[in-house]
Amino acid sequence: MKAIAVKACGHVGLLKEDKTNDTWYIKGYNPSVGRRIFSIQLPNPLEGQTWDTDGISDILVPQRELVTDANGKYCFVVKKGLWLIWAEVSDEERM
């Protein structure tokens, strides 16, 4: 069997600004709930693709976004290729 798509799931964890890499949560507050997560498919150099490949914009999945659920988790279905997934990083961006 060959997979044509996978489910990419995760959880957003915020790190302290002091670079200790400790997760920082305020008691009773989950900073990951309702946070926007973005994904975009990128050209895959393992398949000989670059941004200069003819028709690359027609091949790649454009940027998508979703919001983390009540547990602070997210999932995207992604097809074969190279993907970039990132979260909004500041509470000022959240509306």
C-alpha positions as CSV (number, residue, x, y, z in Angstrom):
1,M,0.0,0.0,0.0
2,K,1.3,3.5,-0.8
3,A,0.1,6.5,1.2
4,I,-1.1,9.5,-0.9
5,A,-1.7,11.7,2.1
6,V,-1.0,11.9,5.8
7,K,-2.5,13.7,8.7
8,A,-0.1,16.1,10.3
9,C,-1.1,16.9,13.9
10,G,0.4,18.8,16.7
11,H,0.1,21.0,19.8
12,V,1.4,24.6,20.2
13,G,3.7,25.1,23.2
14,L,4.9,28.5,24.2
15,L,8.5,28.9,25.4
16,K,9.8,31.3,28.0
17,E,11.6,34.3,26.5
18,D,14.6,33.6,28.7
19,K,15.6,30.9,26.3
20,T,15.5,28.1,28.9
21,N,13.0,26.4,26.5
22,D,10.7,25.7,29.5
23,T,7.1,25.7,28.5
24,W,5.3,28.6,30.1
25,Y,1.7,28.2,31.1
26,I,-0.4,30.4,33.4
27,K,-2.4,28.2,35.8
28,G,-5.9,27.7,34.4
29,Y,-5.0,29.3,31.0
30,N,-4.1,27.3,27.9
31,P,-2.3,29.6,25.5
32,S,-2.7,27.1,22.6
33,V,-6.5,27.1,22.5
34,G,-7.9,29.2,19.6
35,R,-4.4,29.9,18.1
36,R,-4.2,30.1,14.3
37,I,-2.0,27.5,12.6
38,F,-0.9,27.9,9.0
39,S,0.4,25.4,6.4
40,I,1.8,25.7,2.9
41,Q,3.3,23.2,0.6
42,L,6.8,24.1,-0.7
43,P,8.7,22.9,-3.8
44,N,10.5,19.6,-3.0
45,P,14.1,19.6,-4.0
46,L,14.2,15.8,-3.7
47,E,11.8,15.8,-6.7
48,G,13.8,18.4,-8.6
49,Q,11.3,21.2,-7.8
50,T,12.2,24.9,-7.2
51,W,10.2,28.1,-7.2
52,D,11.4,28.4,-10.8
53,T,9.9,25.1,-11.9
54,D,7.4,25.7,-14.7
55,G,3.8,25.5,-13.4
56,I,4.9,25.1,-9.7
57,S,2.1,27.3,-8.4
58,D,-0.4,25.0,-10.1
59,I,1.1,21.9,-8.4
60,L,1.5,23.1,-4.8
61,V,-1.3,23.5,-2.2
62,P,-1.6,27.2,-1.3
63,Q,-1.5,28.5,2.2
64,R,-4.2,27.3,4.5
65,E,-5.1,28.1,8.1
66,L,-7.1,26.6,11.0
67,V,-7.6,27.3,14.7
68,T,-6.5,25.0,17.4
69,D,-9.3,23.1,19.2
70,A,-10.4,23.2,22.8
71,N,-7.3,21.1,23.7
72,G,-4.9,23.3,21.8
73,K,-4.4,20.7,19.1
74,Y,-4.5,20.9,15.3
75,C,-4.4,18.6,12.3
76,F,-3.9,19.1,8.6
77,V,-4.2,16.5,5.8
78,V,-1.1,16.9,3.7
79,K,-0.2,15.1,0.5
80,K,3.2,14.0,-0.7
81,G,5.8,16.7,-0.6
82,L,7.5,19.2,1.6
83,W,5.4,21.2,4.0
84,L,5.9,24.2,6.3
85,I,3.5,24.4,9.3
86,W,3.7,27.3,11.8
87,A,1.7,29.0,14.4
88,E,0.9,32.6,15.2
89,V,3.3,33.6,17.9
90,S,1.8,36.5,19.7
91,D,-1.5,37.1,21.5
92,E,-1.7,40.5,19.6
93,E,-2.3,38.5,16.4
94,R,-5.2,36.6,17.9
95,M,-8.7,38.0,17.3
